[in-house]
Amino acid sequence: MPLTMVDIGKENTIVKVGGREDTRKFLENLGFVAGAIVTVIASMGGNVIVNIKESRVAISREMAMKIMV
């Protein structure tokens, strides 16, 4: 399921990162790779704040839809 549908505060493992090549590279640089643990901290106005690799990152809803957990 996409990252936008997970429960807030629950740890999830990334299974796949989709989208165009440049989008995937951008997300990989932020730490969104298959096997990484990601926790949704908050969801505001469609944007998602996540905790990944001990960092907090805010991503748009469109990008979060491309991250499958």
KESEKOL-595500 format. One line per field, with one value per atom (N, C-alpha, C, O): residue number from 1; x, y, z. Coordinates in steps of 0.05 Angstrom, whole numbers, plus 5000, padded with zeros to 4 digits. Layout:
N
num c(NUM,...);
X c(X,...);
Y c(Y,...);
Z c(Z,...);
This chain:
69
num c(1,1,1,1,2,2,2,2,3,3,3,3,4,4,4,4,5,5,5,5,6,6,6,6,7,7,7,7,8,8,8,8,9,9,9,9,10,10,10,10,11,11,11,11,12,12,12,12,13,13,13,13,14,14,14,14,15,15,15,15,16,16,16,16,17,17,17,17,18,18,18,18,19,19,19,19,20,20,20,20,21,21,21,21,22,22,22,22,23,23,23,23,24,24,24,24,25,25,25,25,26,26,26,26,27,27,27,27,28,28,28,28,29,29,29,29,30,30,30,30,31,31,31,31,32,32,32,32,33,33,33,33,34,34,34,34,35,35,35,35,36,36,36,36,37,37,37,37,38,38,38,38,39,39,39,39,40,40,40,40,41,41,41,41,42,42,42,42,43,43,43,43,44,44,44,44,45,45,45,45,46,46,46,46,47,47,47,47,48,48,48,48,49,49,49,49,50,50,50,50,51,51,51,51,52,52,52,52,53,53,53,53,54,54,54,54,55,55,55,55,56,56,56,56,57,57,57,57,58,58,58,58,59,59,59,59,60,60,60,60,61,61,61,61,62,62,62,62,63,63,63,63,64,64,64,64,65,65,65,65,66,66,66,66,67,67,67,67,68,68,68,68,69,69,69,69);
X c(5017,5000,5018,5041,5008,5024,5028,5012,5049,5056,5034,5032,5018,4997,4975,4959,4973,4952,4960,4943,4984,4993,4985,4979,4984,4976,4999,5022,4992,5012,5025,5011,5051,5066,5074,5087,5066,5073,5096,5097,5115,5138,5130,5115,5141,5135,5161,5180,5163,5186,5179,5159,5197,5192,5197,5218,5178,5179,5189,5206,5179,5185,5181,5164,5198,5195,5190,5207,5167,5159,5163,5176,5152,5154,5175,5188,5179,5199,5227,5230,5246,5274,5284,5296,5279,5288,5274,5287,5249,5235,5246,5250,5251,5263,5290,5296,5307,5333,5331,5346,5313,5309,5301,5312,5282,5273,5295,5298,5311,5334,5354,5365,5359,5378,5368,5384,5342,5330,5330,5324,5336,5336,5314,5312,5296,5273,5282,5279,5292,5301,5288,5279,5286,5273,5288,5312,5272,5284,5287,5292,5285,5288,5263,5240,5266,5244,5235,5251,5209,5198,5174,5158,5171,5149,5136,5150,5110,5095,5091,5079,5101,5098,5072,5058,5066,5042,5034,5050,5009,4998,4982,4961,4992,4979,4974,4993,4949,4943,4951,4958,4952,4961,4991,5000,5007,5035,5040,5024,5062,5068,5095,5114,5096,5122,5129,5114,5153,5161,5188,5204,5193,5219,5232,5222,5255,5270,5300,5310,5313,5342,5348,5367,5333,5337,5335,5347,5321,5316,5287,5273,5277,5249,5249,5264,5232,5230,5201,5184,5195,5169,5168,5185,5148,5145,5117,5098,5113,5086,5070,5081,5044,5026,5032,5031,5039,5045,5069,5069,5090,5114,5108,5117,5092,5086,5070,5072,5054,5038,5056,5048,5081,5099,5115,5129,5114,5129,5111,5091,5117,5100,5113,5137,5096,5105,5090,5095);
Y c(4976,5000,5025,5024,5047,5071,5083,5079,5099,5111,5129,5133,5140,5158,5144,5157,5118,5103,5089,5076,5092,5079,5094,5118,5080,5093,5111,5104,5133,5152,5139,5128,5140,5130,5100,5090,5087,5059,5055,5068,5038,5033,5016,4997,5022,5007,5003,5019,4981,4976,4983,4974,4998,5005,4980,4967,4974,4951,4960,4946,4983,4992,5022,5033,5034,5063,5065,5057,5076,5078,5106,5123,5111,5138,5139,5119,5163,5167,5165,5166,5162,5158,5181,5176,5206,5228,5230,5238,5222,5222,5200,5205,5177,5155,5162,5157,5175,5184,5204,5202,5223,5243,5230,5236,5211,5197,5180,5178,5167,5151,5168,5159,5192,5210,5218,5225,5219,5225,5201,5204,5177,5153,5134,5113,5140,5123,5101,5104,5079,5056,5031,5031,5011,4986,4974,4973,4966,4955,4975,4967,5001,5021,5023,5018,5029,5032,5061,5080,5066,5093,5094,5076,5117,5121,5148,5168,5148,5172,5187,5176,5212,5228,5244,5246,5256,5272,5274,5270,5280,5285,5311,5312,5331,5357,5367,5370,5373,5385,5368,5378,5341,5323,5318,5297,5335,5330,5311,5310,5296,5276,5282,5287,5281,5284,5256,5244,5247,5220,5221,5240,5200,5196,5173,5151,5178,5158,5162,5184,5140,5141,5163,5179,5165,5184,5213,5231,5219,5246,5249,5230,5274,5280,5293,5312,5283,5293,5298,5282,5321,5327,5322,5332,5306,5301,5306,5305,5312,5317,5292,5270,5295,5272,5256,5231,5270,5256,5238,5216,5248,5232,5209,5186,5214,5193,5171,5148,5177,5157,5138,5115,5146,5129,5110,5093,5114,5097,5075,5081,5051,5028,5014,5009,5009,4996,4970,4956);
Z c(5000,5000,5000,5009,4990,4989,5017,5035,5019,5045,5056,5080,5038,5047,5063,5076,5061,5074,5100,5113,5109,5134,5158,5157,5181,5206,5216,5213,5228,5240,5264,5281,5265,5288,5286,5304,5264,5261,5242,5221,5249,5232,5208,5211,5185,5161,5145,5147,5130,5114,5085,5075,5072,5044,5026,5028,5009,4991,4964,4952,4954,4927,4925,4938,4909,4903,4873,4857,4866,4838,4827,4840,4804,4791,4770,4763,4759,4738,4751,4775,4733,4742,4759,4780,4751,4767,4794,4814,4796,4821,4840,4863,4828,4844,4855,4878,4838,4847,4870,4890,4868,4888,4915,4936,4914,4938,4949,4974,4932,4942,4957,4977,4947,4960,4987,5005,4991,5018,5036,5060,5026,5042,5037,5050,5019,5012,4993,4969,5004,4988,4999,5022,4982,4990,5015,5015,5034,5059,5081,5104,5076,5096,5114,5104,5139,5158,5157,5160,5154,5153,5172,5173,5186,5204,5197,5196,5193,5187,5214,5232,5215,5239,5239,5259,5215,5213,5183,5165,5179,5152,5153,5167,5139,5139,5111,5095,5105,5079,5056,5034,5059,5038,5039,5028,5051,5054,5077,5096,5076,5096,5108,5094,5135,5149,5159,5174,5152,5159,5174,5171,5189,5202,5187,5187,5175,5160,5166,5163,5173,5179,5199,5194,5220,5242,5233,5245,5211,5201,5196,5188,5199,5192,5165,5160,5147,5120,5113,5119,5101,5091,5061,5046,5052,5023,5015,5032,4990,4980,4978,4978,4977,4974,4949,4949,4927,4902,4905,4894,4918,4923,4942,4937,4962,4982,4969,4977,4948,4934,4919,4912,4912,4897,4915,4904,4941,4960,4971,4985,4964,4973,4997,4998,5017,5042,5046,5065);
